[in-house]
Amino acid sequence: MNASPRAVITGLGLITSIGIGKDAFWEATLAGKSGGRKVEFPWMHPGRFNCQVGAPVLGFDHRDFDLRDREAALLDRVSAYAIAGALMALRDAGFELVAGNGKRQAYTVQGVPPERLAVILGTGIGGIATTEASHQWWTRDPDGQFKRYALPMIIPNAPPAQVAIRFSANGECKAVATACAAGTMAIGDAYRSILLGESDVIITGGVDAVLSGHDGWGMKGFDMLKAMSTRNHDPEHASRPFDRERDGFVLSEGGGVLILEREELARARGARIYAEIRGYETNCDAHHIVMIDPSGRQISRLMSELLRRTGTSPGDIQYINAHGTSTQLNDRTETACIRQVFGKHAADLLVSSTKSQTGHAIGGSGGIEAAATALAIHSGQVPPTINYEHPDPECDLNYVPNKPVEKRIDLALSNSYGFGGHNAALLISRHQ
């Protein structure tokens, strides 16, 4: 009887507030760089926003990713991020991309039958910038131009669809829209697809472009929920997960795209393997559309079930990339859940929140954090939680404060929780 397929990570494409591209992202991560800054968009009226801090992606140019001006004009920023991330990830994985001819600039991925190449991407909202811009045709300028492709630019499945079109992927193609858990759930679904033998290579992860939209709809919405930091005088230190003085998350954008590949194929082509996805678990709080369940029951069950299903002892886990949003309730609850599941071993765990650096990219966060976890395993360097200055008695784990730690990591978790009570966790291991 043949062994079950194994799913390995062979390529990474990052678009973040601290760097674009795997190398720039990881260098900034280990240097403890903060993406937080005072945001001064044209729509930003200080009197109307309690929070004036964000972590936008800077220096993104679609032309760097073989997107023509006309093509870019037909894409919402979230789809442009998805295409850019996929291109970087495929190249990082060592795939040869052959450009097609004609009007449509498409590629074929050499060595992978198109029907065995899938795209599964998460996004929290989809094309919100296009939504904002297009609604003005009626509310502000009835005679103004409504973009012909506004509707297909808005839909949450546009990012994976545009990636599939770009790279001639005829396998499964879908969007996962589960708020802040979307990227992690997309990777989990990709993992399951490879285990079931449905796909050989999957472009997966998460992307979002909620922050720097046309009218600040995303930022205003979170601001009204009082979920974001108001440390406007000190934006670089505004995202401070698990710190006693945390006062909310810092809204970000971008995402992380991973190439998940059947191990047999990766070995046959001599691919570099960063890490392996060993397990995935998901459930729902069924508690509140916005607020995490303070009891943490389902988050504890999530991690416990993931360990049980994969035959992993709590003592085998060495590192957790926490959801760690820098909100009072999330960080307190997440700490309590880790304590409950891991018992005495919790004191030996390394825990960090890379949101302290990148900010919270909503549906893009799970992809960024899975990539960071894979890089920690591959490099033997655990990323820090920056801005950790004031210990909180209710958050009493080893949060890798402010500087990276050199340590061989064999097994790690990457956790995500989203509006609506969506919970997801990945078990990521060193590949052997």
Secondary structure as UniProt FT lines:
FT   STRAND          7..16
FT   TURN            17..18
FT   STRAND          19..20
FT   HELIX           22..30
FT   TURN            31..32
FT   STRAND          37..38
FT   TURN            42..43
FT   HELIX           46..48
FT   STRAND          53..55
FT   HELIX           62..65
FT   HELIX           69..73
FT   HELIX           77..92
FT   TURN            93..94
FT   STRAND          97..99
FT   STRAND          107..109
FT   TURN            110..111
FT   HELIX           114..116
FT   STRAND          117..122
FT   HELIX           128..134
FT   HELIX           136..139
FT   TURN            142..143
FT   TURN            148..149
FT   HELIX           150..154
FT   TURN            156..157
FT   HELIX           158..166
FT   TURN            167..168
FT   STRAND          173..176
FT   HELIX           179..181
FT   HELIX           182..195
FT   TURN            196..197
FT   STRAND          201..208
FT   TURN            211..212
FT   HELIX           217..224
FT   TURN            225..226
FT   TURN            232..233
FT   HELIX           235..237
FT   TURN            241..242
FT   TURN            244..245
FT   STRAND          251..252
FT   STRAND          254..262
FT   HELIX           263..268
FT   TURN            269..270
FT   STRAND          275..284
FT   TURN            294..295
FT   HELIX           297..309
FT   TURN            310..311
FT   HELIX           314..316
FT   STRAND          319..321
FT   HELIX           328..342
FT   HELIX           343..348
FT   STRAND          350..352
FT   HELIX           355..358
FT   HELIX           362..364
FT   HELIX           365..379
FT   STRAND          381..382
FT   TURN            386..387
FT   STRAND          391..392
FT   TURN            393..394
FT   STRAND          405..406
FT   STRAND          411..418
FT   TURN            419..421
FT   STRAND          422..429
//
